[in-house]
Amino acid sequence: MALIRRAASLLLIISLLPAIGLADEATLRISLPPVYEALPIAFAQEWGLFADAGVSVEIIGITDDQERSTALMTGNLDAVMEDMTRAILDDAGGWDVVITSAAASRPQTGSISLGLVTTESFGIDSIDALISSGQPIGTTYRSDYEYLLDELLAAHGLTDGWMNRYMYFNGVLQIAVWFGARSIPAAVLPEPYISYLATYHPANGEPIYIVTLSDFSEVDPLPSFVIFQRRFVADHPDIVAAFYSAYTEAIERINETPRDKLIEEGLDVVIPLFFEGANPASIPQEVLDAIVIPTFNRPEEPLRGQFNDVAAWMKSKGYIIDLPSYEDLVDLRFIP
């Protein structure tokens, strides 16, 4: 019997060896939103920088903000990039997540990163005209874009009554589709969607004449956040550190690479990120020429004041009950 038990124990150990090996070589599963700040991570994957750093990364495409959070919460993702509002919502939902850095970019001179836009056909030429028209505005639900829109409209005297003015969507791609079909008169859209819609139109179709009512320069911009499951950070700090090493290298490389070369090398990266299911070969040259690549900041510390302001706004709108703790939610040790 003792011999049989020893043999059984040996077989058990042998059977566990592949699993142990897989645990040491865990793949980081991350999903990115269709925003410029996600491009360095996508390029790091395309350029093989994660592999060079010794980390296996799988980028999973999810365009719906709520679905991306759900995938993180259910363990189908290890990390996401998302906005500040969504990060606070994830924490408020009782899930054990951690913010490891902020991700920001700066638009090139003469370009914008975010706009409150309409089309010429609606006859609206200013924010005040939009407010007085009573027309609805499309924005993503419970998001930084909604926060910034509230701030912008408040600066123009609309301090209440905003809830019945908004048409809510779960992702910017949905808004771009509705806006492009002229189904909503005004919307909050980031680049490159504005340039895409202003440039591209179907064969024999009429172009969309976009009017930018605001570039949101009247309010402070908000960064995106890189969020991890806290358990993954605790179990694989070496993977998170390697991820940040490659991520930072990609930022430096993008900032040093001429725009035309970036478009040429990254077409298969950019188009699937912003336009799920689109064939990069089908994008007209004039659309590619209109895309302006911003300058990317290195991973940085989230600003406590911005965090507290957004959290207070969320509580005032009933999106959360308790204010989150910056100290409990932010882990800065991986910022290079």
C-alpha positions, 0 to 999 in steps of 0.5 A: 500500500505504501508503494502504491501511495508513493506512486500515486503521489508521484503521478499527481506531482507529474500531472501538476507540472504543466499547470505550474509552468502555465501559472509562471507563464500567465498571459495578461488578458487586457481590453482597450477602449477605442481612444487614442490613449490605448494606441501605445498598448496596441502598438507594443503588441504589434511591434513585439515589445511585450514578447521582448519584455518576456510577457505574453499579452492578449488584447481582447476587443470589446467596444461596449464599456459595460461589457468590458467592465463585466469581463474584468469583474468576472475574471475573463480579463486581467486588466483594462484601460477605461475612464475615471468614471468607469474605474470608480464604478468598478470599485463601487460595485464591490470588485477588487480592482486597482488603478496602476496609472493614468494615460494621457495624450496631447493633441497636435497644434491645430487639432483636437482630442474631443469635441461637442459636434453637430452637423450643418443640417441642424442649423446649430452654430453654438453651444448657446444655440444648442441649449436654446434649441432643446435638441438632445445630445448623445454621450456615453452613460456614466462616463468622463464624457458625460462629466465633461459635458455637464461641466461644459454646459454648466459654464454656459448656464445650463445647471439643471435639466441636463438629464432629459437632454442626454441620449445615452450610449454604452460606447463611442462607436455606437454614438459615431454610428448614430451621429453619422446616420444623422439620427442625433443632432449633437454628440460628444465624440473623440478623435479620430471619429470626428475626422473620419465622419467629416472625411468619409462618405459612401460612393454617390453619397453626400458628405457630412458637414460637421460643426464643432461647437466646442473642443472642451478647452473650457474644462480640464481634460481627464486621462484614461486609467489602466486598471488591473484586478488586484489579485493579478497584481498580487500574483504576478507583479513581475508581469505587470512590471514587464507590461509597463516596461514595454508600454513605456517603450512603445510610447517613446517609440510612437512619439519619435516615429513620423506620422506617415510611418506610424499610419503605414505600420499601424493601420492594422492596429488603429482601424480594428481598435476604433472600427470593429470589424472594418477592413483596413484596406477599405479605408480611403486615403483621404480618411487616413490623411485626416487622422492626426496622431497625438503626442503621448504622455508616459504613464503617470500618477492620477491627480487626486483633485480630479479623482475627488471631483469626478467622484463627488459628481458621481455621488451627486448624480446618484451613480455611487453611494459612498465616495471612494478612497484614492489611497485604497484604489491607486497603486503607483509602484509600477509607474516607471 
